[in-house]
Amino acid sequence: MRPGHVLATLASVLIIAASSRLSAANVEEIVLDGQTYTLVRLSEDEIKQLIPEFEAEMKERKLPGRIVQCISGIDLPVGTAYCVLRNEDVLTTVQICKDYMVGHFSVSPVDVTAASIWSLANFVRKNCYGG
């Protein structure tokens, strides 16, 4: 699948999922373990700023591939986004989180049809929070 198709598919899924639950522009409420959280979506420029940080972390950890583009992220003390990763000629949609304070970092493939702000927040909670 070409990068444009992967990105368009992921963006469509996230826009449709978000538009059904947005309470205001770029703000979304989600429920995790019975608690309600208000999350703010990152702007396109903020998401672009995460790419060099994620790639530096991947290089340091000797993880293969390069980030083609990041599509959707949420404003947390942890850098987090859905991105498209190219490893040789294979494109994979991944979720990434980086905890700047403690040093946690996680990259995990994600099914585009399951991508949502809720699942990204849950991924961060399980992989990049806490000491």
N, C-alpha and C positions, 0 to 999 in steps of 0.2 A: 504494500500500500504506500502511495506517495505521501510525503510529509503534509501537503495541503489537505489531502483527504482525512488523514488522522486528526489534524488540528481542527478542521471544520467539524468533524464528527464529535470530538470532545467538546468543543465550544458549544455546539448545538445542544448536547446533553446537559451541560451545566447551565446554559441559559434557560432551557425549559424547566429544569429542576428548580432553579432559583426563582424564576418568575412566579411560580406557584406558591412560594413561601415568603417572598420579600415583604417586609413591613414598611420599608422606606428604601430609597436608592442606596444600594451597596450595603444594606444592613439586613441581617437575617437572624432569626431566633431558631435555635435548635435545642433538642432535649437529649442529654446524655445521662444515663443512669438516674433518671427521674429529676434531674436538675436542668433548668432552663438557662441557656447562655445566649447572649447577644454577640454576634460576630460581625465584623466589618470586612467586606471584600477588599483586597488590594487593588489599586489602580494598575493599569497596564504598565506604567513607568515603574511602579514599585515592584511589580513582578519581574520586570527585566533586570532590576538591580540584584535580584536573588541569584540569577544564573551564574555569574562569576564566583559567588560564594559557594554555591553548590558544587560547581566544577572543581574548585580548589580543594574542597573536602573530598570529593571523589578521587582526585589525583593523589592526595595524601594517603588515602586508604587503599590505593591501588585498585579501584573499581573501574571496570572497563566502560567505554562509551563516552559520548559527548551529548550534552543537552542541546537539542535543536531549538526548542522554544518552550516556555512555560505559559500556561493558559489561564489558570485560575488559582488564586491564593487567598488566604485569610490573614488578617492582622492579629498576630499573637506575639508574645515574647520569643517565640520559636519561629524561625523562617520556615514557611511551608507553602507548597504549591503542587499542582498537577503539571507535569512536564512531559515532553516527548524526548525520549532518549534514543540516540542512534548508536548502535554497536555493530560495526562493520556495515552491512547493508540492511540490517534489521531495525525497524522502528518499533519502539515499545512505549506505551503510555505508562508513566510511573507516578507515584506519589512520593514526595520528598519532604523530610523535615530535618531541621538543624537547630539544636539547642545551643545558643551562643554562650550561656553561662556555664553549663556542666560539660558540654562537649558531645552530647548524644547526636547521632546522625543516622538516618535510615532512608533507604531507597527501596521501594517495593513496586513491582508491576501491579497494575490495577486494570480491571475490566472497565472499559469506557462506559458500558451501560450501567455500571454500579457507581460511577463517579458522582459525588455530591459534596456539598460543603459539610454535611453531617459526617459522611464517611471520612473526609479529610481530617476533620477535627478529632474524630475517634482514633484515626491512625496516629495523629500527633500525641494524643493522650496516652496511647499504649506504647509508643516508641521513643518519644523525645521529651517527656516531662519527668521531673523527679530526679533525685540524687542517686 
